[in-house]
Amino acid sequence: MTTAEQQVRGLLSAAAVRERAHEMLDLAIAGEVGGWRVDLSRLDAAAEISARVTREQYPDLIIPFHARARHFVAGTPVLPEDPTERGRAAFDLVILSVLLDAGSGPGWRFVDPVSGGTYARSEGLAVASQRMVESGALEGAGAALAALTAGTLAGGFQVSPDNPLLGLEGRAALLRRLGSRVLERPDIFPGGRLGGLFDLIATRGSITAPAILELLLEALGPVWAGRLELHGVALGDCWRHPAIKRDDATDGLVPIHKLSQWLSYSLIEPLQESGVVVTDIDGLTGLAEYRNGGLFMDTGVLVLADPEDAGRAHDVSSPLIVAWRAMTVALLDRLAPLVRERLGVDAASFPLACMLEGGTWAAGRRLAAERRDGGGPPLNIISDGTVF
């Protein structure tokens, strides 16, 4: 492995995400990140609403991790009784559901044929994917995924001209590439199935949360279309920003790995339920998505230098969006001790994953609903269905 490849591979970690996120925030505080101003005095406002929402949702402060399981609101998914097969099935469902959990757009809804309920956004995407998996229309076998059509996905997600889903073609293409990857890497996906990853981890008996992420980044790196690839390394959710400077192969690169970290958090519970010990959960970072990022914009921590940018459409690769997402990660680290102080808890009982679930994600959603019709993000982001 060349030195340049080693440097680039170093970006495939939660530690790299955290390091460069804090660097971006520090530069922005110093006025060296175009498009943004930072007002740290408003962090208290963000902490207040996050703590308040946490107490409303979880009065006893017994808070589960922020994980995809929270969004299966139409009933517990049906899983096998056998512990090993149950773990594999949980991995099938969670991996598929998380990878389909990019922003749906404000107009899409899913009417659940089982419960009769109507769901939107993350909950709607979760329930729709749950029902497709339970019906067998969406499965974790590599061959089936590799042959998945946008039409099949559209049918399962009830997509129509009157019920549009953002990035439908992008989502289907992502799952097809995922299927091909499963078939290419039987060392990571034994048996040619997504759930084979469960067997790979379970045989270890224990694993750190950052190691889960690194395994996922190795497994999933090539499935993301149109992303950076340097020195033979697929970098996934990693973007360029001129403020981040290095004198090596990683110059200007900002890793974020949002969906992969969301997936890492979401796989912890199935592993723990099977007896696998998962440690260093706070080694993962907060999630750079528009609910958390919106919280900081809507409370005035992050301010657009040009207010007109709020009405413009931005590609996810634009420096404005890259900086926003990176600073969101760093600000979540700064917010955590303020929220803990208000709730009277410590880091051991209230890790970052609990703050994301209890407060920041829900607080960001609440503020969005109060400020914008449809509760959308504070920025207009061009989405291909594989980032937010």
DASUL-V119730 format. One record per pair of residues at least 12 apart in sequence whose ideal C-beta (glycine too) atoms are under 8 Angstrom apart, sorted by sequence separation. I is the first residue (numbers start at 1). J is the second residue. D is the distance in whole Angstrom. If there is no record, write none. Layout:
i = [I	I]
j = [J	J]
d = [D	D]
//
This chain:
i = [108	182	188	221	222	224	228	240	25	77	221	224	240	241	268	79	110	138	154	182	201	221	239	240	109	110	112	137	138	153	200	221	238	239	340	77	104	108	178	220	238	265	336	339	104	110	114	238	239	103	104	110	113	137	138	150	153	197	231	235	237	238	112	137	150	153	217	230	237	238	265	333	336	104	152	235	237	264	332	335	339	101	104	135	150	236	237	339	150	153	197	237	302	149	150	237	261	332	101	132	148	236	261	332	69	100	101	131	132	228	262	302	335	68	71	261	129	148	188	262	297	97	100	128	148	332	68	97	100	128	147	258	302	68	71	128	145	146	188	189	258	301	145	148	188	258	293	296	97	125	147	256	293	296	68	96	97	145	146	145	146	185	144	293	296	93	97	143	146	289	292	93	96	142	145	146	288	74	141	142	181	288	75	142	181	289	74	75	93	142	143	217	220	288	292	74	92	141	142	181	287	288	96	140	178	181	286	287	74	217	286	73	96	213	216	285	74	95	177	178	287	73	177	286	92	93	110	111	142	177	213	216	285	286	92	110	177	213	216	285	91	108	109	143	145	174	73	142	174	71	108	141	142	174	213	71	88	141	142	173	212	73	74	77	140	141	71	72	73	109	140	71	72	108	140	170	209	212	324	71	74	77	78	107	108	209	212	77	107	108	68	72	108	321	105	209	212	320	105	321	104	105	104	103	102	103	207	292	102	282	295	314	316	212	256	286	298	314	315	316	258	285	313	314	315	316	254	284	292	295	299	310	312	313	314	316	102	202	207	209	256	282	284	286	287	291	292	295	298	310	311	313	201	205	206	207	208	209	210	256	281	282	286	291	294	298	309	310	100	205	206	207	208	209	213	281	282	291	293	316	99	198	202	204	205	206	207	208	209	254	281	292	295	316	198	206	209	210	256	291	294	298	202	209	210	286	287	290	291	294	99	100	201	208	209	99	198	243	239	240	242	291	239	241	96	99	240	243	298	241	297	240	241	297	239	294	293	294	241	268	293	291	290	265	290	290	265	290	96	290	95	289	92	92	95	91	92	91	88	90	89	91	88	91	87	88	90	88	87	88	87	84	84	87	84	259	259	258	258	237	102	101	226	225	99	98	101	225	224	98	99	98	95	98	94	94	95	94	91	94	91	90	87	90	87	87	86	87	103	86	84	83	68	14	15	68	14	13	69	67	68	14	66	67	13	65	69	13	67	12	67	65	13	65	12	64	12	33	34	12	34	33	32	174	174	170	171	28	170	171	27	65	167	169	170	24	166	167	168	167	24	166	167	24	165	12	23	66	8	8	12	9	11	12	20	8	4	5	4	5	8	11	5	2	24	20	21	20	20	21	17	11	16	17	10	17	7	8	7	8	11	13	7	12	14	4	5	11	17	4	12	50	3	49	14	46	46	49	46	45	121	45	46	45	42	42	43	42	39	40	39	38	39	21	38	39	37	38	36	37	18	21	36	37	106	107	15	17	36	37	106	14	35	36	106	14	35	106	14	34	35	35	103	103	105	103	102	61	103	102	35	36	61	102	34	35	46	50	54	102	103	34	65	67	102	36	63	66	70	99	35	36	43	47	51	55	61	65	66	34	38	46	50	54	61	65	33	64	66	67	36	43	47	51	63	66	43	46	47	51	65	64	33	40	44	47	48	63	28	43	47	63	66	61	24	28	58	25	54	57	24	25	57	24	54	21	25	50	53	54	57	20	21	24	25	53	21	21	22	50	51	54	21	25	50	53	49	50	53	18	22	52	17	18	21	50	53	46	49	18	46	49	49]
j = [120	194	200	233	234	236	240	252	38	90	234	237	253	254	281	93	124	152	168	196	215	235	253	254	124	125	127	152	153	168	215	236	253	254	355	93	120	124	194	236	254	281	352	355	121	127	131	255	256	121	122	128	131	155	156	168	171	215	249	253	255	256	131	156	169	172	236	249	256	257	284	352	355	124	172	255	257	284	352	355	359	122	125	156	171	257	258	360	172	175	219	259	324	172	173	260	284	355	125	156	172	260	285	356	94	125	126	156	157	253	287	327	360	94	97	287	156	175	215	289	324	125	128	156	176	360	97	126	129	157	176	287	331	98	101	158	175	176	218	219	288	331	176	179	219	289	324	327	129	157	179	288	325	328	101	129	130	178	179	179	180	219	179	328	331	129	133	179	182	325	328	130	133	179	182	183	325	112	179	180	219	326	114	181	220	328	114	115	133	182	183	257	260	328	332	115	133	182	183	222	328	329	138	182	220	223	328	329	117	260	329	117	140	257	260	329	119	140	222	223	332	119	223	332	139	140	157	158	189	224	260	263	332	333	140	158	225	261	264	333	140	157	158	192	194	223	123	192	224	122	159	192	193	225	264	123	140	193	194	225	264	126	127	130	193	194	125	126	127	163	194	126	127	163	195	225	264	267	379	127	130	133	134	163	164	265	268	134	164	165	126	130	166	379	164	268	271	379	165	381	165	166	166	166	166	167	271	356	167	347	360	379	381	278	322	352	364	380	381	382	325	352	380	381	382	383	322	352	360	363	367	378	380	381	382	384	171	271	276	278	325	351	353	355	356	360	361	364	367	379	380	382	271	275	276	277	278	279	280	326	351	352	356	361	364	368	379	380	171	276	277	278	279	280	284	352	353	362	364	387	171	270	274	276	277	278	279	280	281	326	353	364	367	388	271	279	282	283	329	364	367	371	276	283	284	360	361	364	365	368	174	175	276	283	284	175	274	319	316	317	319	368	317	319	175	178	319	323	378	322	378	322	323	379	322	377	377	378	326	353	378	377	377	353	378	379	356	381	194	388	194	388	193	194	197	194	195	195	193	195	195	197	195	198	195	196	198	198	198	199	199	198	199	202	202	386	387	387	388	387	259	259	384	384	259	259	262	386	386	262	263	263	263	266	263	266	267	267	267	270	270	270	270	273	271	273	273	274	290	274	274	274	262	209	210	263	210	210	266	265	266	213	265	266	213	265	269	214	268	214	269	268	217	269	217	269	218	241	242	221	243	243	243	385	386	384	385	243	385	386	243	281	383	385	386	241	383	384	385	385	243	385	386	244	385	233	244	287	230	231	235	233	235	236	244	233	230	231	231	232	235	238	233	231	254	253	254	254	255	256	255	250	255	256	250	257	248	249	249	250	253	255	250	255	257	248	249	255	261	249	257	295	249	295	261	295	296	299	299	299	375	300	301	301	299	300	301	301	300	301	301	301	302	285	302	303	302	303	302	303	285	288	303	304	373	374	283	285	304	305	374	283	304	305	375	284	305	376	285	305	306	309	377	381	383	383	383	343	385	385	319	320	345	386	319	320	331	335	339	387	388	320	351	353	388	323	350	353	357	386	323	324	331	335	339	343	349	353	354	323	327	335	339	343	350	354	323	354	356	357	327	334	338	342	354	357	335	338	339	343	357	357	327	334	338	341	342	357	323	338	342	358	361	358	323	327	358	326	355	358	326	327	359	327	358	326	330	355	358	359	362	326	327	330	331	359	328	329	330	358	359	362	330	334	359	362	359	360	363	329	333	363	329	330	333	363	366	360	363	333	363	366	367]
d = [7	6	6	7	5	5	8	5	7	8	4	7	6	5	7	8	4	8	6	8	7	7	7	7	6	8	5	6	8	6	8	5	6	5	8	6	7	7	8	7	7	8	6	6	5	6	7	4	7	8	8	5	7	8	6	6	6	8	6	7	7	7	7	5	5	5	6	6	5	7	6	8	5	6	8	7	5	6	7	7	6	6	6	8	8	6	6	8	4	8	7	7	7	6	8	7	5	7	5	4	6	7	6	7	7	6	7	7	8	7	6	6	7	5	8	6	8	5	7	8	8	7	8	6	6	7	5	6	5	5	7	6	8	5	8	7	5	6	7	7	5	6	6	7	5	6	5	7	4	8	7	5	6	6	7	6	7	6	3	3	5	7	7	4	5	7	8	7	8	8	5	7	6	5	7	7	4	5	8	7	7	7	7	8	7	8	6	6	5	3	7	7	6	5	6	4	7	8	4	6	8	5	6	8	7	5	7	8	6	6	5	8	7	7	5	5	7	7	7	5	8	7	4	3	7	8	7	7	7	8	6	6	7	7	3	6	7	6	6	7	7	8	8	7	8	6	5	5	7	5	7	6	7	7	4	5	8	5	8	6	5	7	5	5	5	8	8	5	7	6	4	4	7	6	5	8	6	6	7	8	7	7	6	7	6	8	7	7	6	5	6	6	7	7	6	7	8	8	7	6	6	4	6	6	8	8	7	7	6	7	6	6	6	7	8	6	7	6	8	7	7	8	5	6	5	7	5	7	5	5	7	7	7	8	7	8	7	7	7	6	5	5	7	8	6	7	6	4	4	7	7	5	6	8	6	8	7	7	6	7	5	5	6	5	5	7	7	8	6	6	4	6	5	5	6	8	8	8	8	5	8	7	6	7	7	7	8	4	5	5	6	6	6	7	8	7	8	4	7	4	7	6	6	5	6	7	8	8	5	5	6	8	6	6	5	7	8	8	8	7	7	7	5	5	7	7	8	7	6	5	5	7	6	8	4	5	7	5	7	8	8	8	4	6	8	7	8	7	7	5	5	6	7	5	8	6	5	4	7	8	6	6	3	4	7	7	7	5	4	7	8	8	7	6	8	7	7	7	8	7	7	7	8	8	7	6	7	7	6	6	7	4	6	6	7	5	8	6	7	7	6	4	6	8	8	8	8	5	7	8	8	6	7	8	7	8	5	6	7	5	4	5	6	4	7	6	6	6	7	6	6	6	8	7	4	8	7	8	8	7	8	5	6	7	5	4	4	8	4	7	5	7	5	8	5	7	5	5	7	2	6	6	7	7	8	7	6	7	5	5	7	6	6	8	6	5	8	4	5	6	7	6	6	7	7	8	8	5	7	8	5	6	5	6	7	6	5	5	4	6	6	8	5	7	8	7	8	4	8	4	8	7	8	8	7	6	6	7	4	4	8	7	6	8	5	4	6	5	6	7	6	7	8	7	6	6	8	8	6	4	5	8	7	8	8	8	7	5	7	6	4	6	7	6	7	5	5	5	5	7	7	7	8	8	8	5	6	6	8	5	7	8	6	6	7	4	8	7	7	6	4	8	8	8	5	6	7	5	6	8	7	7	7	6	5	7	8	4	7	8	7	6	5	6	7	7	5	8	4	7	7	6	4	4	4	4	6	8	5	5	6	6	8	8	7	8	7	6	7	6	6	4	6	8	6	6	5	7	8	6	4	5	8	6	4	5	4	7	7	4	6	7	7	7	7	5	8	4	4	8	6	8	4	8	3	5	8	5	5	7	7	8	6	8	8	5	6	8	5	7	8	7	7]
//
